[in-house]
Amino acid sequence: MEYAFSTLKVVAIVVFILLGGWAVAGTGFANFTNHGGFLPHGAWGLWEPSGATQRAFRSTVARLVIFYLLTLAIIVAVVPWRESGKTISPFVLE
């Protein structure tokens, strides 16, 4: 089942690329230059997203910690901690 979904995802990406290429062939690359262009404030802005990167990193770490800790708390509440993980991971326990 996992192999089928992975194949479906790859096929969907290839179809997207082909349809996008077909659309660009019909309309051209005008969106790269319209309304100030792709980088209206110059290429330097592409290399210095320091504030946004720091906020994104912090929020990602916070979410991972929260979700990981909440998941572990739920597993410990449902599965006795002395029995957890002896034979199979509690994340895939049926």
N, C-alpha and C positions, 0 to 999 in steps of 0.2 A: 504494500500500500504506500509506504514511504517513497519507494522508487518511482511509483506512478505519479505521485504528487510532485516529486522533484523534476521528473520529465515534463510534466504539465507546466511547471514554473519556467523551465528553460524554453519550452516551446512558446509560452506567452511572451517572454522577453524577446525572443527572435522575431515573433510576429509584430511586436511593438516597434522594434527597430526597422523592420521592413516597411511597415505602414508609415512610420515617421519619415523614413527616407523618401517614400513615395510622395508624402505630403510636402516635404521640403523641395523635392524636384518640381512640384507644381507651383509653389509659392516663392521659392528662393529663400535666401538668408536675410530677408529684410528685418526680421525681428532682432537681429544682432546689431543693427545700426539705427533702428527707429528709436525715438524718444531718448536720445542721449547715448544709445549704444549699450553694449553688454556690460562694460565697466565705465559708467559715466563719470566717475571721479578718479579714473586712472587705475592702472594695474596694481599700484601700491596698496590699495585697500584690500586686495585679494590676499596679501601676505601679512596683514596686521589685524586680524580679528581678535585681538587679545582679550578684550572685555567679554565678548560673547563666548569665546572659547572657555574662559574660566568659569563663567556662569553655567555653561552647558556641562562642563566636567563636574562641577560641584553638585548640580542637580541630578546628574546620572549616578554619581556615587551615592548620593542620599537615597535615591529611588532603589538602587540595588540593595543597599543595606536594609532599608525598610522592608522591601519585598522578601528578602532572604530571611530576615529575623521573623517576620510575620508567618512565613511559610514554615519555618522551623517550630515556631510556637504552636501552630495548628497541628503539625505532625506529632509533636510531643503530647498535645492534648488528646489526640486520637489514638496514637500507637504508644504502648508503654515503652519508655525510653530504654529500659533494660533489654527489650526484645528487638528494638529497632535496628535494622541493618545487619542482623546476624546472617540472614540468608540472601536477602535482596534489598536493594535500596528502597527506603520508604517513599521515595518520589515515584517509584513505579510499582509499588505494592498494590495488588489487586484486592 
